Amino acid sequence: MCRNGCSKMAVEKHVETKFVGMDENKENSTDEGLGLEILQIIKDSQQQHGLRHGDYQRYRGYCSRRLRRLRKTLGFKMGNRHKFTGKKVTVEMLSDNRYLLLVLMEAERAWSYAMQLKQEANTEPRKRFHLLSRLRKAAKHGEHLERLCESPRVDAKTKLEAQAYTSYLTGMVQFELQQWKAAMEAFNKCKTIYEKLASAFTEEQAVLYHQRVEEISPNIRYCAYNIGDQNAINDLMQMRLSAGGGGGMMAEKLETLITQTRAKQAATMSEVEWRGRTVPVKIDKARIFLLGLGDNEAAIAQADNEETKERLYETLLAECRDTIQAVREEIKADSKQRERAVDSDSGKVSNLQYLHSYLTYIKLCTVVKRNESMAHALHAKLKEPQPDESKRGPRPQDLIRLYDIILQSLAELSALQGLEEDHTFQKEISLKTLVYKAYRCFFIAQSYVLVKKWSEALVLYERVLKYAREVQSKAKNLNNSLKDLPDVQELISEVNAEKYSLQAAAILDTGDAAEVPQQLLVKDNKPLCERLEAFHLDSTLLGKQPNLVQFPPDFQPIPCKPLFFDLALNHVAFPPLDDKVEQKGKGGLTGYIKGIFGFGS
């Protein structure tokens, strides 16, 4: 403990000395001083080129392209197209801060490749050796950058940032090698430098340094836990809660560290007891899940807002589904267990099947709690007045769907294998079913109230009261079962209040309809254009299809065009025209021939 404290004090003293030099630099600054915003550059580059989505391969490609551009701009060629000639940046070359940027990009390229291999090593363990090689390469480039920054041409801030960056890369190498003490010392040095940098600048400039410190803190706590600090796991859980609902790299790192910690603790767990029966747990994934179940439930109870609580519920359900799948595969792999699911001597289900039922019970109970939490939040919003009527707010139908899922989960709980003969369990499930049926019926009644179906809503409210009284009568023998359930007495009070308001609204609605004179009501389907002389109340005129005119109009008879006949023509005596008609001669064949050739004309 003294050794760690002394080393930390030495680091802080060294950093303070650097800050004195940096203040002197500010006072006696020259144009020849080189500066490089190392943390700002790498954070901006990472966010803009893939690391926002965890795409390390894209970021590595960006680093390679930027290296090529820098070498071309600086004329820093590594041989030609036929032969490679290695060159290193030296202190004598530091006439431009782009030489420092060149070494920084080399370190970032090696680091991003290592992180890419770390993602791929989950399915291909052999890539872990390549991962360690790339991390060592990145640390080597970081040390080179730190040596370059020791030049008097470089300002004090850049020197400190280079030291912090090198310590971070060194800590990552030691962390992967599981050298916890060396990793913790490197991370502590990095954290101390960034904290001092944050205190030396304005709040806007210090935000980036504080974010870096938050990223390093889980690694430090995990190293402390592996060295022997048993309180570190509690600190990791609190960090996961403070990470909020955003997730991202920080949340993924915390989940990984917590899982690794539980995996070490799970080695001592061999069995679990549930409903009076002890079951051995031989599957590592089930051990890790059951070991962290209490911590997850405590984290959900301590969550500040609904978004964080929802995220923790989803994480717990995902872990539970994966564990159930692992147990299911184990059951299928054991052929003897599959053929004899029930022991003929004792009549009990096998240990693996009982463990499967226990994990399914945890999953279904978590689903019930999650939907109940969402329903409680929606119910609170439903009571609040909506300031903007144009936006769609919560409706009773949304809560009906949530309670449908709860009732479905309870039905699955009652059918779990190994619990068919457990009468106490079945009574508890039936009691919970009645409670949630009452709440579901209550919100169905409220949905009928919105559409002014008073009779149906009143009948449903009576059904709610029936369910609630039945719950109260059955709950006398099961006092422990009502601890986690909603308050039924509060529901009864709310239903009674809603009944009175419903009756008043129904009377007012009937009174409005009775005030309208009967003679003003429309009794026929005549369009408006045919009854303009008389006023009638017609609600259809305000709808989307008002009855204004009849369309298409009916056919009407019209007079036809008269026909004229010339009847006088039969009584008219025309003058004779015999003297004007030529008499045909009887010429015979000679006349015929003459007629043909035109001689007779």
Disulfide bonds with the S-S distance in Angstrom:
none
